[in-house]
Amino acid sequence: MDIGEDSLRFGSVPVTTSRNMSSSSSVFLSANQSPFFSPRSPTCQLSESARSDARCDGIHLSADPLSSSSGIPEPESIANVRFTTSDISAAAAACTASDFQKFGRVSSPAGVSNSNISSYSLAHDNGYAGLRENHRKHGRSYGMSYTPVSVSLSCNRLRSCDVFIGLHGCKPSLMRFANWLRAELEVQGMSCFVSDRARCRNSRKHAIVERAMDISSFGVVILTRKSFRNPYSIEELRYFSGKKNLVPIFFDLSPGDCLVRDIVEKRGELWEKNGGELWVLYGGLEKEWKEAVNGLSRVDEWKLEAQEGNCRDCILRAVTLLAMKLGRRSVVERLTKWREKVDKEEFPFPRNENFIGRKKELSELEFILFGDITGDSERDYFELKARTRRKNLRIGWSKSASLEERRKERQWEGGSRKGKEPVVWKESEKEIEMQSTEAPQRQKTKSSGRYPRRKRSTKILYGKGIACVTGDSGIGKTELLLEFAYRYHQRYKMVLWVGGESRYIRQNYLNLWSFLDVDVGIENCSDKSRIKSFEEQEEAAICRVRKELMRNIPFLVIIDNLESEKDWWDDKLVMDLLPRFGGETHIIISTRLPRVMNLEPLKLSYLSGVEAMSLMQGSVKDYPITEVDALRVIEEKVGRLTMGLAVVGAILSELPINPSRLLDTINRMPLRDLSWNGRESHSLRRNTFLFQLFEVCFSIFDHADGPRSLATRMVLAGGWFAPAAIPVSLLALAAHKIPEKHKGTHLWRKLLLSLTCGFTSSYTKRSEAEASSMLLRFNIARSSTRQGYIHFNDLVKLYARKRGVTGVAHAMVQAVISRGSITHHSGHIWTACFLLFGFGNDLKVVELKVSELLYLVKEVVLPVAIRTFITFSRCSAALELLRLCTNALEAADHALVTPVEKLLDKSLCWRPVQTNAQLNPSLWQELALTRATVLETRAKLMLRGGQFDMGDDLIRKAVFIRTSISGEDHPDTIAARETLSKLTRLLANVQIHTSP
């Protein structure tokens, strides 16, 4: 139920919040009956006299003083009131008649409208016919008295409200804007009251709204074209203008449009249809109406316009200005920092200024998410073809046709004319189904098995805020989503981009905490009697992010390149990460899968011939017919993939080569021997011509920069990095570590290297910039919004991994270990761990020396595991990393203590070394102590999840190692024994409580 529905509701700001709320005592009032807004405190029912006026509406009132330090209100100062005729709670007995307070006469310095609002009749659909009669009969004007309305309220008297929001209309975009504004004010700690007074159907509600207007510090009036014929909007304008606290927001209007003469005389396109003597519909005097409209021009400080392309900026500016006027400096500072962060990190890629085509897909995405199309997209509107009804086609109605069938037929015809089908949809947490009304839903029953049950959806959900785009790799899914995000980002508070790769999607989802301002770390639970399991702690972290996305604040969550419907770590459905569909937050998923979560996807097709030709021609537009035919052949052979077309266009723009010669060069380019095994064999077989095109690019790089081109080696190294933005410096370091094919190095080359060692730094930086620029110009890589980062397409990375150059993975791991930042490059560090330890069924790709392994464990693995566990509550992943690390250390220890071949002949007097541990005892001791540290860390983490028995086994091994090497009196040994004592005590307590 939205704001416009017949409901008034007083509610409080959430009891707990991660943000610092205002320290001033405030009361939250809301006229919004929203499915995402629920009571936060126990209810207290109204007296019997109040129930008689209630229909099916709910009223909530609470006094909610907020603490700036904790944000948690005092429980005894909160009381919500709710009454419904269908559900009278037994809690009414807890409140006595003497506890209730009554509204008396409402007054204000400016003289609130004292006419008897409750006596007006809303007999017609527009609600103003009865109002007009009453105004003429009673001579409605400011300053007249009215009979006070007795209202039973909660135990706490309503004293103050920060912002009153008045609006009129039921347009979806208006409702969405008002919900967003209210929710944003609420999140920032400002108490808020929202009301469309034209929909209040009884005197009690009108009295409550008038009381809220009187106590509000500021009055926000959202003005639309319909507002000037609404008596309540005009009254709100006059009232708040008189109090000098009016904040008008012009919705799809501008201050220049709100001139009395233009409105009355129907001047301009805007008022030709909507203008005229609107003061007649207002129901009051013409002079009052003109004063209210003219008063808008005198509000110089507030010039807030909400248009199609600036909703986000308008709301943030409104919240910032209101916070400044209310003296909430902390809110202003927080919003300023948040805006700076969003400007830098909202989008992963810069906007493609040369984006071509996809108008139909963009319009359809808008229609799927919002349920309608507005603004410039209406020009590109397409007809959504409904499935024809050949089997049920009728020429005329028979006498036996029922009224219900005729009604359904009319609905279907009306929906077809608009390009939409009327649909009935139902939703559950595990599946989403959509049933079309184009034909009767005849389901199979147990008694009659004539019609089989439809198990899967065959229609796209429109207006439910979720869309799925599917297509082959390289066809342009990411480009489409990026263009949609840039085009419509003002409709959302922020675009949240989440990489959908199976191993990284959960971490990418939890990384949203910094934008949503929530804490996803391990809870410091005050209830020490119960320790949450690891699974419960992970679920709690996900729920905190999901809860923020389920407010009335709209976000756009884009899950790009979803690899599987299930998480790789625990096989849980990806849907469990997402907020419930149908809310203000919208979700777009791009995937190569044919179907996701029982949703019918929007299958992305190829570009049209004209668009593909425009993309391939690049900067050269005039080609003869023979060259155009060569471009057509290239288009077919490259599989019409958008990425391949872009690479062709880049080559033709950068080099003096014509299409026919380029086609001949690609055909003659030998393709490296690739292994066709595994799940990626289908992509390898389909895109052989595209891979030959990549080889042409590598040849160009080698020709420009020598046989060991840095650009080529950067591409090869990039194939082993995580599917995220890669720092150019880290990528270049990995490229330099790739071993040469020929190890022989001449003496003069060594001398030259020694002579120029002082100049290598500047030269390296210059060559890195040149190499990355070359990759970007040829569309092999794409730029990132983060300075000094680049991205590679999945097809490029696949070919780089399969190209067969030895030592590239090892070079990538060495670069990440030596230069990688745990905070900024955690995804690449996890990729290095995958290559080193072989998670799941994967084999180890890289082997390290013992010294390198020790450095890796101390400097990388332990900090990453602890950060993953504590900061992100990813307990299972952190523990699995430490377990595999323990296995690797044990394998290295076993190799050290295994007898080796004798280094010297027995005939010599020298005693042969039996093991590597005897050859290098300090290395073996360091290895053993590192293993003890990992075991102790695992035991301490087991404490957090109640795994006392496993922790006890691990810490005993650590104590034995430390005692054997360091001795019993060493501080590390004593600390390990203390951990063992704690675990033993906790384990004994558990055994006592669980024993029969």
N, C-alpha and C positions, 0 to 999 in steps of 0.2 A: 504494500500500500504506500503510495507516495504522498507528497505534501498536499497535493490537491484534493485528496480524498477527505471525506467527512470525518475528520478526527483531529482532536487536539490532545496534546500530550506533553506533560512536563516530565523531563528525565534529567538525570545527572550525568556529569562528565564521568568517564570510567573511573572506578575506584582505584585501580592501579594503572599506572602508565609509566613508560620508560622516559618520558620527557619531563623536564622541570616545569611544573605548572606555576601559575601566578600565586603569589602569596595572599592576595586580597580575597576576602570572603565573597563568594558569588553564588548565584543560583542558576542552574541550567534549566531553561524552559524550551520546549520544542513542540511545534505543531506538526511534526512529521511522524506519521505512522509508518515506519520503514521496517522491512523484514530484517535489516541488518542492525536495528537498534532495539535493544532489549533492556528490561529493567535491571539495574545493577544492585538493588538493595531490596530488602523485604518490603512487601506491600502492606498498606493499611487501608481498608475499605472505607468508602464514604458512608455517611449516615443514611437512614432509610429515606429521608426527604430528598436526598440527592439522587437516589436510584430511579425515581420516577421520571426524571428528565433524560435519563441515559437510554440510548438506543443500542447501538453496537459500537460505541466509541470508547476510547480509553483516555483517561486523564492522569498524568503523572506530575507530581510536584515534589521537589526536594530542595532542601537547603544544603549546599555542598561546598563548605569551605575547603580550600585546597592548600596544601602545604608546599611551599617552594622547595623545601629540602627533600621530602620524600614523595610528594605527589599523592599521598594516601589520606583521604578524609577521615575525620573522626566518626566511628560507627554510630555513636549516639546522636550525631547531628544530621543524620541522613534518614529521610523517610519518604518513600514514594507512595503516591496515591493512585489507585487505579480502580475503576468501576466498570463492570459490564453487566448487562442483563442476563447473559447466558452463563456467566461464571462468577459466582459470589464466593469469595474465599472465606474459609473459617477463621482467617486472621482478624475478621471484624471484631471478634470478641476481645481482642487485645487492646482496642481503643474505646474509650468511653465518650459519651456525648460532650462532656465538659472539656475534653482534649481538643475538640475541633474549634477552629477559628472561622470567623465569617468576614467576608469582604464588606466593608462599609462604603460610604460615598467616596468615589475616586476623584481626586482633584490634583491639579498640577499648576505650576506658575503660569503656564501658557493657556490654561483652560482647556482641558481635554473635552472632546465632544461629549456633552452630557445628555444627548437625546437617548431615548429608550431603544437601543439597538435591538434588544431582544424581542421587541414587538413587531419587527418588520417581517413581512411574509415573503418567502421565496417560492412563489407559485409557478413561475415559468422557468424554462430551461436556462435563460440568461440570468434569472434571479433578480431582476430589477423592476418588474412591473409593479409588484407589491410595494417595493421601496419607493417608487415614484409617487404612488397614491399616499403613502404615509407622509412623505415630505410635503406634499401639497396640503394635506389635511392639518398637519401639526406645525407647519412653517419651520422646518428644521434649519437651525443655524447654530453657530458657535455661541456658547454662553448660556444656553437653556439648561434647566435642571431636569433630572430624570429620577425615577424611582429606583433606589438601590436594589440590586438583586442579591438575595441571600444565597451564598454558596458555602457548602461544607468543605473544608480543606483539611490538610494534614495537621499534625501536631506542631509543626514549625511554621511560623508566619513568613510569607514571601517578602523579601526586603529589597533585593537588588538584582539587576540583570545587566550584562554588559552590552549586548547587541540584540535589537529586535529586527527581524527580517520579514518584510512584507512583500507579497507577490500576488499575481493574479494570472490564472491560466493553467492549462494542463498539457502544454506542448512538451514532448519528451525532452527536448534539449533544454527547455527552461527548468523542468523538474531536476534534470541531471545537474545543471549549474547550481541551483539552489541547494540541493543535497550536498554537493561538493563544497560550497561555501560554508554551510553550517558545520559539516564534518571537519573542515580545516580549522575553523574557529574553535571548535570543541577540542580538537587535538592540541591546539596551542594554549588551552587553558582559559579561554574566554567563554563565559556563559552566554547562551544564545537561545532566542525564541523565534520560531518560524511559523508563519501563519498565512493562509489564504482565507481571509475573513469572509469572502463571499460564499464559502462552503460551510460555514458554521451554521448549524441548523437549530440551535436552541439558545436561549438567553444566557444560560450558564456559561457557554463557551465564549460568547461575546463579552461577557463581564470579565472573564479570565484574560482574554486578549487585551482588553482595554487596560486592565491592571498591569499587564506586562509592558504595554506601551508606556505607561506612566512611569514605571520604575527603570526603564532601560536607559543606559547612558548614551547610546547612539541608536538611531533608527535608519536601517538600510532598506531602501525601497527599490526593488528590481522593476524597472519600467519597461513595458512592452507596448505595442500598439493598442492592445486591449485595456491597458491600465487607465487610459484617459476616459474610458466610459464606465469604469468601476468606481462606485461611490466610496468604497473603503480605501482604495489606493489614493484617491484625491484627499480623503480625510487624513490619511497617514502623511501625505506630503504637507498639508497645512499644519498638522499638529507638530511634526518634527521641525518644520521650518520655523514655527513659532518658538520652539525651544532651542533653536540654533544648533541642532545636532543631527541634521538631515544628511544622509549619505546616499545619493541617488546612483544607481548603476543602470546605465542605458543598455538594455539587452536587444541586440539587433537594431539599435537606434544610435543616434549621435545627438549631442546637445543642440546642434544646429537644426535638427529635425523637429525639436519640441518647441516650436513657436506658435503662439495662439492663433495668429492670423492665418498661417499656413494650414493649421489643423481645421479651423472653422471654415475657411474658404476653399478647402480641398485643393490646395496648391501643391504642386510637385507629384511625382509618381507615387510617393509613399502614402500620401493622404487622399489621392483621388478616389480610392475605394474605402479607406478606413476613416476618412475625415468627416467633417460636418459638425453639426451642433451636438457634440458629445456631452455638453453640459446638461442637455435634456435627459440623456440616459443616466447621467450622474445623479439626477434627482434633486439637486439643490439649486442654489441661485447661480446665475451666469457669472456674476461678479466673483463669487467664491471660487468657482472653477478656474476662471482666468487668473486669479491671484495665485492659486496653487501651481498652475502651469508656468506662469511668469516667474515664480519663485525659484524654479530650476536654474534659470539663467544667472541668479544671484549667488549660487553655490560655486564660488570660484575655486575653492581649495580642493574640491573633489571633482575630478573629471574622469570618471571610470566608465569605459565603454567595453562591453562584452560582445565582440563580433565573432564570426566563425573562426578566425585565425588567431585569436589572442585570449581565449578563455583562461588559460593557465596564468598568463601574465596579469590579467585583470584580477583574478582571485588572489594571487600572491600580493599584488599591490594593495588590494583592499584589506587583507589581513595585516600587512605591514603598517599601513596608515592607521588602522584601528588600534593596533598594538601601541603605536607611538602616542596616539591620543589618550590611551588608557594608562600610559606610563609603564608599559611592559617592555623594558629595554632588553631583557633576556630573550624575549620572543623575536625582536627585531634582529638581534645579533645571530640567533640561531637560524633564522630564515636567510640572512645574508650569507652565512657560511654554507648553508645547504645549496643556495643558488649557485655559488661559485663552484661547488663540487659537481653539481649537475652540468654546468656549462662545459666542464672539462671531461667528464666521464660518462655522460648519458649514452652517447652513441659509440659503438666500437669502430665504425668506419665513417669517414667524411662522406657527404652526399655526392652521388654520382651526377655531375652536371650534364653528362652526355647520356643520361638514361633515355632509352628508346622504347616506345610502345607500352604494352601492358595496361592500356587504359581500361579495357574491359575487366581485367583481373583486379585492378585497384578498386573499381566501382563495385565489383562483386564482393570484395573483402569488406568494404565499407557497409554494404547491405547486410552481409552475414553478421557483422559485429553489432551494428546499430539498429538493424531492422528497417532503415530508411536511408535515403540518399539526399544530401543537401548541398547547397553551395555550387561550386564550379563542377562538381561531379555529375550534376543533373544533365549537363550537356553531353556527357559521355555515357548516359544511362543506357542500359541494355535490357532487352526483354528476357526475363528468366522463363524459359519455355517449360510449361507444365506438361506432365505426361498426358498424352491424349487418351481419351476414354472411348476407344472404338467399340469395345464390347458392350458398353452401357449407353451407346448413342441412341437418342430418341428424337423422332421428328416432332411428335406432339405428345401431350399428356393424356394418358388413359384415364378412364373414370376411376380406376382402382388405385391410382397413384395417391400416396398419402401426403398430407401436408408436410410431414417431416422430410420426405424425399424431395419435395419441391423446394423447401427451404435450403436443403443441402446443395441442390443444384444451382440455386441462385447465388449462394455463397461461393461455390466453385467458379461460376462464370464471372462474378465480380472480382475474385482473386486473380483469374486468368487475365482479365483486362488490365490489371495493374502490374502484371508481371510476377505476381506472387500467388502462392497457393495457401488457403487457410489451413493451418496445421494444428494438430493437437499433440503436444509433446509431454513426455513424462521422464523424470530423472531420478536416478538413485546414485549412491556413492560409487557403485561399481560399474554401472552401465548407463548409457544415455540412449534412449530410443525415441524415434519420431514417427508418428502415425499420420499419414495424410488422409484428409477427408475426401479425396477425389473418388474413392470407392468405398463401399461398406467394408468394415474390418471384420471379416468373417473368420473367426478363430476356430481352430479344431478343439473339440471337447472330447471328454472321455467316452461319451456315448456315441458321438458321430465323428468319424475320422475323415470327413470329406475334404476339409480345407486345412492344409498344413500351416503350422504356426511360423510366422516370420521371425527368425532369430536375430537378424542383423538389420541395421538401419540402412535405408536406401535413399534418404533425403538429407539435405544440408539443413542444419539448424539456423534459422534466421532470427536475429535480434536477441540471441542468448549469450553473446559476448565471447564466443569461442569459434575459431576457424582453424582449419588444417589445410596446408598447402603441400602437395606431394609432386614429385617429379624426379627425373634422373639427375645424377650429380653433374654440375656444370651447366644446367639449363637456365639458371638465374633465379632460384628461389630466394637466396639471401638478398640479391639485388631488389627483388620485388618487395620483400619485407622491409628493407632499409628505406626504400622510396615511400612506402606506406607510412612508416614511422616518422620520417621527416615531414611528410605532407600533413599528417594529422596529429602531430605531437602536442599541439596546443589544446587538444581535447582531453589530455591526460596530465596528471601532475608530473609524471615522469615515464619514460620508456625504459623498461628493465630488460636488458638483453642477457639471455641465459644460453650458454652452449649446451647442446643436447646430447653430447657424446656420453655413452653409457657409464664409463668410469669416472666422469667428471661432473655429471649433471647435478648430483646432490651437493657437491662442494660449490658449484657455480650458483646453485639456488640459495645456499646459505650465505654466500658472499653478498647477497642483497641486503644483509643486515645493516651495512653502513649507510645505505640510501634510505632504508625504512626506519632507521634509528631504533633498532631493537637489539637486545642482548641474546645471543644464541649460545652462550657458553654454558658450562656445567652449572646447574642451579646450586646455590648455597641454601639448601633446604633447612628451614628452622626446626622442622620436625625430625629430631634425631632418632626417633623410635623406628623409622623405616627408611631404608636405603633403596633408591630407585635402581632398577636394573639398567643395563646399558641400552637396551632397546627402548625403554621408557624415556631415558634421557635424550636419545636421538629423536624420538617422536615429539618430545616437548619442544626441542629446538625448532623443528620443522613447523610445529603448530604456532609458534610465536611469529614466524614469518608469514604463515598463511593467514593468521588472524589480522595482521596489519593490512593484508591485501583484501580483506573482506569488509573493510570499512566502506563508507560512502564516498571515499576519496578514490577517484578513478586512476588506475595505473594501466599501462599496456605492457604485458609480459610476453616477450617473444622468445620462444624456445627454438633455437636454430639448429637444424641438422639432428633431429631426434633419431637415435640409432635403434632404440628398442622401447617397447611399451613397459619394460621392467627394468628396474635398477640393477646394475651389474653386481653390486655388492651383496644384496640380500634378496633379490628377485621380487621386491615389492613394486606395485604398480606406480608408474610415474604420476598417475592421476592423484595419488595420495599426497603429492607435493603441492598440488594446485588448489586454489580457493574454489569454493563451490560456484558452479557456473550460474549465470543469470544476474550477477551483481554488477557493480560499477566497474570493477577491474575486468579488462578484456585480455584474452589469451590468443596468440597466434602460434601455431606449431608448423615448422617446415620439416619435412622428412622424406627419405627415399622409400619408406615403407608404403605399401599400397593402401593401408588403412591403419588408423590409430584410434584406440579407445572407442570403438563402435561408432565413430564419427565418419560421415561421408566426406571425403576430402575434396578440396578444389584442386583438380589435376592441372598442373601447369603445362601448357602446350608450347610448341616452338614458336619463335617469332615469325611473323609473316614474311613473304619474300621481299617486299619493299623494305621492311625494317631490318632484315638480315643483310640486304645489300648495302643499306646505309651504314650499318655497323662495320662491315668489312671494308668499305671503300676508304674509310678514314678521312684524311684531309684531302685526298684526291677524289674528285667527284666525276670527272669526265674521262670515261674509258671507252674505247671502241667496242664494237659488238663482240669481237673475238675474246677480248679481255673480260667482258661481262660474262661470257659463257664459261670462261675459266673460273671466275668467282662462283658461278652456280655449281660447278663440279666440286670445288673446294667445300662449299656449303654442305653438299650432300655427303661427301666423304668424312667431314668432320662431325657428322651426326647432327648437324644443325644446333649443336650446343652453343649457347651464348658465349661461354668462355672461349671456345675455339675461334668463334667469329671475331671476338675482341682481340685475340692474339694476332690473327691474320690482319686485322685493320691496323694494329700497332706496327707490324712489320712493314706494311705498305706505306705507312706514314713516316717511319724512321729511315727507311732505306730506299735508294733509287732502284727499285725492282718492280716489274709489272706482274700481274696475277698469273699469267701463263708461265713465266719463268719460275715464280714461287711454287706453282703446282708441280712443275718438273723437278724442282729441287727437293720438295717433300717426298715425291715418289721415289727418287733415287737415294734418299737418306736411309742407310741401314739401321734397322731396329735392334737394340741390344737383346741378348737372350734373356727372356724373363721367365720366371717360374710361374706356371699357370695353376698352381695348387692353391687351396684355401678358398675362403668365402669371397675373396676379391677377384677371383678368376673371371667372373662374368664381366666386370668393369674392364679388366685387362684385354679381353678378347674383343669387346665392343669398340674400344677406343684406340686401336693400333695406329690409325692415321693421325689421331690427335697426339699420340706419343711421338710419332715421327716429326710432327710439327714442333714439339718440345725440343727434339734433337736439333732441329734447324736453329732454334733460338740458342741452344748451348753452343753450337758451332759459331754463331754470330758473336757470342760472348768471348769464346776462345780466340777468335780472329781479332777481336778488339783489344784483348788483354793478355794474350799469350796462351800457351797450351794448358797452363794451370790457372785458368781464370777464376778470380775470387767470386764472381757472380755465380758461375756454375757450381763451385764448391759450396756456396751458401745455399743454393737450392738443394743440393744433395744432403747437406746437414739439416736443413729445415724439414726434411721428410721424417726425421726422428723426434722432433720436438712435439710438445703437446698441442692440441688443437686450439691455440689461443695466440694472442699477439706475441711476437718474438722480438726481443731487443736486438737491434742491428749489431751492437757491440758483442753480445753473447753469441749471436749467429756467426759473426766474422771470426771470433775466437775458435769456435768449433770448426769452421772451415779451414783455418790455418793449421789445426791439429790433425787434419786428414792426412795420412801418410802418403808419400809419393810412391809412384810405381817403381821408379829406379832409385835405389839408395845411393848410388855412386855420386859423390860430390867432389868436384875438382878442387885442387888447392887454391887456384885463383879465385874460385867462388867463395871459399872460406875467408880468404883475405879481404875480398870485397865486402863481405858481410861484417867483418870486424871493423873495417874502416867506416862503414855507414851505420853502425849501431846507434849512434847518437841521433840519427835522423829518422829512425824507424817509426817513432811515435806519431809524428805529424804525417808522415807518408801513409801509415796504416789508417789513420783517421780519414785522410783524403780518399784512400782507396775504398774504405768501407762506404763512405758517402757515395762515391761514384758507382760502386757495385750495386748498392741498394737502389740508386736512381735508375740504373739500367734495368733492373728487375721490374721496377714500377712502370717504366716507359713501355716495356714490352708486355705488360699485363700478366707476367708470370707471377708476380706478387701484387698485393694491393696495400695501399697505405692505411695507417691506423690514425685514429684521433689522438692517440698518445704519441708524444714526440719521441722519435727514434725507434719506433716499433713498426713491424710489417706483418702481414698475414700471407699464408699460402693456401690455395684451394686444395680440397681433398684429392683431386685427381693429380695435381702436381706432386703432392706428398706421397701418394701411392706409387707414382712412377719413380720418384726419387729413391724410395725404399727398395723397389724391385730392380733398380738399375744394376745392382750387383757390385758396387764398389766396396771393397773391404775396409774395415776400420772406421767407417763413418759413425756408426752407433757409439763406438768407444770414444771417438772424438767428441761427440755430443755430450756424453756422460762426464768426461773430464772437464769440459767447459762449464757445465752446470755446477759441478762440484766445486770448482775453483772460483767461479765468479757469480754464481746464482744467489739471489736474495730470497730468503725464506718468506719474507713478507710480500714481495712484488713478483716473484717467479715461482710460487708454490706449485702451480700446475706443471711446469717443466721439471721441477725437482721430483714430483711424483712420477712423471714419465721416466726419469732416470732410474728411479727405484723399481719401476715395472721391468725395465730392461735388465737390471742387476739381479733382482731376486726371483723373478718369475712367478707372479701372482696367479692364482687359480691354476688353470691347465696350461698356461704359457710356459715356454722354455726360457731359460736364461740366455740372453743375447750377448751380454758383456761380462767378461771376467776381469777382476781387479787383482792387483798384487796385495799382499797382506798389509803393507804399509799404507797403500791407497784405501784399502777397506777400513782400516782403523781411523783414518782421517775422515772418511765418509760417515762412519757411525757417530763419531764424536761431534763433528761440526754440522752434519746435515740431518741424519736419520733421527737422532734423539730430539733435537729441537723441533723438527717437523712433526714428529709423532706427538710430542707434548702439546704443541700448538693446535694440532688437529683435534686432540682430545679435549683440551680445556677450553679453547676459544670457540670451537665450532661444534662441540659435543658429538663428533664423529668417532665414537668409541670403537666400533668394530674395525674400521679402517686403520686407526692408530694401533690397536692391539695386533692386528694382522701384520702390519709393517714391522713391529717389534719382534713378533714371532719369527718371521722370515729372516730378519736380521740376526736373531739368535742362532738359527740354523746355519746361516752363512758363516758366522763366527765359529761355530762348532766344527763345520767342515774345514775351515782354515786351520783350526787347532789340531784336527786329526791329521791334516797334511803335514803339519810341522813335526808332530811326534812320530810319524811313520818313518821307519828306517829307510835311508837313502843309500845310493851306491857309494862305495868307498872312494874317497877322494885321492888317496895315495896307495901305492902298492904295499902289500904286506911285507915285502922284503925290506922296506925301509923301517927305520926306527920310530918314525912318527906314528902316533896312535891315531887310527882313522876315526873320523866323526861319524857317529851312528845315525843322528837325526839332525834336522834343521833347527830344532829347538836347542840342541846342545851347541850348534854352531852359532846361534844368535839368541842367547837366553833372555836378554832384555826385551827383544821383540816378542818372545813367547809370553813373558810375564805381562807385558802391556796388553797383549791380546786377551789373556785370561782375565785381567782386571776390567777390560772393556766389556767383556762378556758378563762379568759380575754386575757391572753398572746397568747393562740392559736388563738383566734378570731382576735387579732390585727395582728398576723403573716399572717394569711390568707388574711386579707385586704391588707396588704402591697404587698403580692404576686399577688393579683388581679390587682394591679396597673401596674405590668409588662406586663399584657396581655390585658389591656384596659377594664377590667371588672369593671367599676367604680360603676355601680349600686349595684352589689353584694358586692363589697368592702365597699360601704357606709353603707349598712345594717349591715355588720359584725362589722365595727368599732364603730357604734352607740351602739351596745350591749356591746362592750368592754368598752366604755366610761362610760356607765351606771353602769357596775359592779365596775369599779375602783372608780367612784365617790361615790358610796354607801358604799364601804368598806374603801378606803384609803382617801377619801376627794378630794375636787376640787384642792387644792394646792399641792397635792403630785406630784413629778416629773413624775411618770408613767402616771398619769392622764393628766398632761399637754402635754406630748408627744403624748398620744392617741388623744387628742383634736387637736393637730397640724396635725396629719394624717387625722383626720376627715375634717378639713378645706381644706386640699389639695384635698381630694377626692371630696368634695362638689364643689370646684372650677372647677375641671376637668369635673365633671358631668354636671355642668351648661354650660360649653363651648361646650360640645358634644350636649346638648339639643338645644343650640342656632344654631349650624351649621346644625343640622338635621331637625330643624323645617321648615315647608313649608313657 
